[in-house]
Amino acid sequence: MKRRSLLAMLTLAAGLAVASSPVLADDLYSTIMARKSIRVAVPTDYPPYGSVGSDMTPRGYDIDMAQLIGKKLGVKVELVPVTAPNRIAYLQTNKADITISSLGKTAERAKVVDFSLAYAPFFDAVFGTKKVKASSFAELNGKTISVTRGSMQDQELEQLAPGAVVKRFEDNNATLSAFLAGHVQMFATGTTVAAALQKMNPSLDMELKVILANAPCYVAMPKGESTLLAKINMIIREARADGTIDKFSQTWLGAPAGQLPD
């Protein structure tokens, strides 16, 4: 009798352990294929990676990359507009399946998301008016610089120019507007973004001051989704090899992507 009672208790305990164990990851790919669509978080305020065209539809390097992934997976692409501060949060709250939003890889971010192979080049820098002298990190001390909160440039300024007066904004448009309105002396962004701004404003008094980093862009997804990660890496690897990535880069950045890191 005691043996039967002990066996029943052990069986019950095992059942409870299974019931309370967390659901394993690695099912997002199956969900996407069953849904026949993939939700991709993309920027719409960060040309040439993502902006809204005259027809009010998103366009840019990141949007082309999203469409390529959807095409290769054979599913519809649902574009989900995001800003720099919430592009990872949208993955964590299941508002998007993947993020393609000029996202750089950092050790801190790698704790909460997984990254694909790099799909685009990206140089970060500080820009300002010609009358402001700043050609080194030391010369940024005391200077006012606008930056988008939570961006790679925000982290780089904090590490490389702790003496700068950093003004943080919630999206890229606000960051650029602060400079254009004369509220700050300089701003930090990607070199291609600054080039697009100069092209839209040919008479703008602006020049590159200091290079912050070469921070290529990666696709991000929830941690543990190994099947989805492998599929996206395969798509990126093939797109590198067949020239598609270089074509995207030539179209939107004015030069081939070149050798991208894994």
C-alpha positions as CSV (number, residue, x, y, z in Angstrom):
1,M,0.0,0.0,0.0
2,K,2.8,2.4,1.0
3,R,4.7,1.5,-2.2
4,R,1.6,2.3,-4.3
5,S,1.1,5.6,-2.5
6,L,4.8,6.5,-3.0
7,L,4.5,5.7,-6.7
8,A,1.4,7.8,-7.1
9,M,3.1,10.8,-5.4
10,L,6.2,10.5,-7.7
11,T,4.0,10.3,-10.8
12,L,2.0,13.3,-9.7
13,A,5.2,15.3,-9.0
14,A,6.6,14.4,-12.4
15,G,3.4,15.5,-14.1
16,L,3.5,18.8,-12.2
17,A,7.1,19.4,-13.2
18,V,6.3,18.9,-16.9
19,A,3.2,21.2,-16.6
20,S,5.2,23.9,-14.9
21,S,8.2,23.8,-17.2
22,P,8.5,26.7,-19.7
23,V,7.4,26.2,-23.3
24,L,10.5,25.7,-25.4
25,A,11.3,28.3,-28.0
26,D,12.1,27.5,-31.7
27,D,8.4,27.5,-32.8
28,L,8.3,31.0,-34.3
29,Y,9.2,29.7,-37.8
30,S,6.3,27.2,-37.7
31,T,4.0,30.0,-36.6
32,I,5.1,32.3,-39.4
33,M,4.7,29.5,-42.0
34,A,1.2,28.6,-40.7
35,R,0.1,32.2,-40.6
36,K,1.6,32.7,-44.1
37,S,2.9,36.1,-43.1
38,I,5.9,37.6,-41.2
39,R,5.6,40.8,-39.1
40,V,8.8,42.9,-39.7
41,A,9.6,45.9,-37.5
42,V,11.1,48.6,-39.8
43,P,12.0,52.3,-39.5
44,T,10.0,54.9,-41.4
45,D,12.0,57.9,-40.0
46,Y,15.5,56.9,-41.0
47,P,16.3,57.4,-44.7
48,P,17.9,55.7,-46.6
49,Y,17.3,52.6,-44.4
50,G,13.6,53.4,-44.0
51,S,11.3,56.3,-44.8
52,V,7.9,57.0,-46.3
53,G,7.7,57.7,-50.0
54,S,5.5,60.2,-51.9
55,D,3.0,57.4,-52.3
56,M,2.9,57.1,-48.4
57,T,4.4,53.6,-48.5
58,P,7.7,52.6,-46.7
59,R,10.8,52.5,-48.8
60,G,14.5,52.0,-48.2
61,Y,17.3,49.4,-47.6
62,D,15.6,47.8,-44.6
63,I,12.3,47.6,-46.4
64,D,13.9,45.9,-49.4
65,M,15.6,43.4,-47.1
66,A,12.3,42.7,-45.4
67,Q,10.6,42.0,-48.7
68,L,13.5,39.7,-49.8
69,I,13.1,37.6,-46.6
70,G,9.3,37.4,-47.1
71,K,9.8,36.3,-50.8
72,K,12.4,33.7,-49.9
73,L,10.2,32.3,-47.1
74,G,7.2,32.4,-49.4
75,V,5.0,34.4,-47.0
76,K,3.4,37.9,-47.0
77,V,5.4,40.7,-45.3
78,E,3.5,42.8,-42.8
79,L,5.6,46.0,-42.1
80,V,5.4,47.3,-38.6
81,P,6.8,50.9,-38.2
82,V,9.0,51.3,-35.2
83,T,11.4,53.9,-33.7
84,A,14.8,53.2,-32.3
85,P,13.7,53.0,-28.6
86,N,11.0,50.4,-29.3
87,R,12.3,48.2,-32.1
88,I,13.6,45.5,-29.7
89,A,10.6,45.9,-27.3
90,Y,8.3,45.0,-30.2
91,L,10.0,41.6,-30.3
92,Q,9.7,41.1,-26.6
93,T,6.0,42.0,-26.6
94,N,5.1,39.9,-29.7
95,K,4.2,42.9,-31.8
96,A,6.7,41.8,-34.5
97,D,8.4,38.5,-35.4
98,I,11.8,40.1,-36.5
99,T,13.3,43.5,-36.5
100,I,15.1,45.0,-39.6
101,S,15.8,48.5,-38.4
102,S,19.4,49.5,-39.0
103,L,20.1,47.6,-35.8
104,G,23.7,47.2,-34.6
105,K,24.9,44.3,-32.5
106,T,26.0,44.8,-28.9
107,A,26.7,42.5,-26.0
108,E,23.8,44.0,-24.1
109,R,21.3,43.6,-26.9
110,A,22.5,40.0,-27.4
111,K,21.2,39.2,-23.9
112,V,17.6,39.6,-25.1
113,V,17.6,39.0,-28.8
114,D,19.5,36.8,-31.3
115,F,21.2,38.4,-34.4
116,S,21.5,37.2,-37.9
117,L,24.5,37.7,-40.2
118,A,25.2,41.3,-41.1
119,Y,23.1,42.5,-44.1
120,A,24.2,46.2,-44.5
121,P,27.2,48.4,-43.7
122,F,26.7,51.4,-41.4
123,F,29.2,54.0,-40.1
124,D,28.3,56.1,-37.1
125,A,29.6,59.7,-36.8
126,V,29.0,63.1,-35.3
127,F,28.1,66.0,-37.6
128,G,28.0,69.7,-37.1
129,T,28.3,73.2,-38.6
130,K,31.6,74.2,-40.0
131,K,32.1,76.9,-37.5
132,V,32.2,74.4,-34.6
133,K,35.6,73.0,-34.0
134,A,35.5,69.3,-33.2
135,S,37.8,66.7,-34.8
136,S,38.4,64.4,-31.8
137,F,36.5,62.9,-28.9
138,A,38.2,65.4,-26.6
139,E,36.9,68.3,-28.6
140,L,33.4,67.1,-28.1
141,N,33.6,68.0,-24.4
142,G,31.0,70.7,-23.5
143,K,29.4,70.6,-27.0
144,T,25.7,69.9,-27.4
145,I,24.9,66.9,-29.5
146,S,21.4,65.5,-30.3
147,V,21.0,61.7,-30.6
148,T,18.2,59.2,-30.7
149,R,17.6,57.5,-27.4
150,G,18.6,53.9,-27.3
151,S,20.5,54.0,-30.6
152,M,24.0,52.8,-31.2
153,Q,25.1,56.4,-31.5
154,D,23.7,57.1,-28.0
155,Q,25.8,54.3,-26.5
156,E,28.9,55.2,-28.4
157,L,28.7,58.9,-27.3
158,E,28.3,57.8,-23.7
159,Q,31.4,55.6,-23.9
160,L,33.6,57.7,-26.2
161,A,32.6,61.3,-25.4
162,P,31.5,61.4,-21.7
163,G,32.2,65.1,-21.6
164,A,29.7,66.0,-24.4
165,V,26.3,67.5,-23.5
166,V,24.0,64.8,-25.1
167,K,20.4,65.8,-25.8
168,R,18.3,62.6,-26.3
169,F,15.2,62.4,-28.5
170,E,12.6,59.7,-29.0
171,D,12.9,59.3,-32.7
172,N,15.3,60.2,-35.5
173,N,13.3,63.0,-37.0
174,A,13.4,64.8,-33.7
175,T,17.1,64.3,-33.4
176,L,17.7,65.9,-36.8
177,S,15.2,68.6,-36.2
178,A,17.0,69.7,-33.1
179,F,20.1,70.4,-35.2
180,L,18.3,72.0,-38.0
181,A,16.5,74.3,-35.6
182,G,19.8,75.3,-34.0
183,H,18.9,73.8,-30.6
184,V,22.2,71.8,-30.6
185,Q,25.6,72.3,-32.2
186,M,25.9,68.8,-33.6
187,F,24.1,65.5,-34.0
188,A,25.1,61.9,-34.1
189,T,23.8,59.5,-36.8
190,G,24.8,57.2,-39.6
191,T,26.9,58.7,-42.4
192,T,24.4,57.6,-45.0
193,V,21.6,59.3,-43.1
194,A,23.6,62.5,-42.9
195,A,24.2,62.3,-46.6
196,A,20.5,61.9,-47.3
197,L,19.9,65.0,-45.1
198,Q,22.5,67.0,-47.0
199,K,21.0,66.0,-50.3
200,M,17.5,67.2,-49.2
201,N,19.1,70.4,-47.9
202,P,22.0,71.3,-50.3
203,S,22.7,74.6,-48.6
204,L,22.8,73.1,-45.1
205,D,26.0,74.1,-43.2
206,M,27.1,70.6,-42.1
207,E,30.2,68.5,-42.1
208,L,31.5,65.3,-40.6
209,K,33.3,65.9,-37.3
210,V,34.2,62.5,-35.7
211,I,33.7,58.9,-36.7
212,L,32.2,56.9,-33.8
213,A,32.2,53.4,-35.1
214,N,31.6,51.0,-38.0
215,A,28.5,49.2,-36.8
216,P,26.9,46.9,-39.5
217,C,23.2,46.2,-39.4
218,Y,21.7,42.9,-38.4
219,V,18.3,41.3,-38.3
220,A,17.1,40.6,-34.7
221,M,14.6,38.1,-33.5
222,P,13.5,36.6,-30.1
223,K,16.1,34.4,-28.5
224,G,16.1,30.7,-29.0
225,E,14.4,30.7,-32.4
226,S,17.2,28.6,-34.0
227,T,15.1,27.4,-37.1
228,L,14.1,30.9,-38.0
229,L,17.6,32.2,-37.4
230,A,19.1,29.5,-39.7
231,K,16.6,30.3,-42.5
232,I,17.3,34.0,-42.4
233,N,21.0,33.5,-42.3
234,M,20.7,31.2,-45.3
235,I,18.8,34.0,-47.2
236,I,21.4,36.6,-46.2
237,R,24.3,34.4,-47.1
238,E,22.8,33.7,-50.6
239,A,22.0,37.4,-51.1
240,R,25.6,38.3,-50.3
241,A,26.9,35.7,-52.8
242,D,24.5,36.5,-55.7
243,G,25.0,40.2,-55.5
244,T,21.6,41.1,-54.1
245,I,23.0,42.8,-51.0
246,D,25.5,44.8,-53.1
247,K,22.6,45.9,-55.3
248,F,20.6,47.1,-52.3
249,S,23.6,48.9,-51.0
250,Q,24.4,50.5,-54.3
251,T,20.7,51.7,-54.6
252,W,20.3,53.1,-51.2
253,L,23.9,53.9,-50.0
254,G,25.6,54.7,-53.2
255,A,28.3,52.0,-52.9
256,P,28.5,48.2,-52.7
257,A,28.2,46.6,-49.2
258,G,31.6,45.1,-49.5
259,Q,32.8,42.5,-47.0
260,L,30.3,42.3,-44.2
261,P,31.1,40.5,-40.9
262,D,29.1,37.5,-39.7
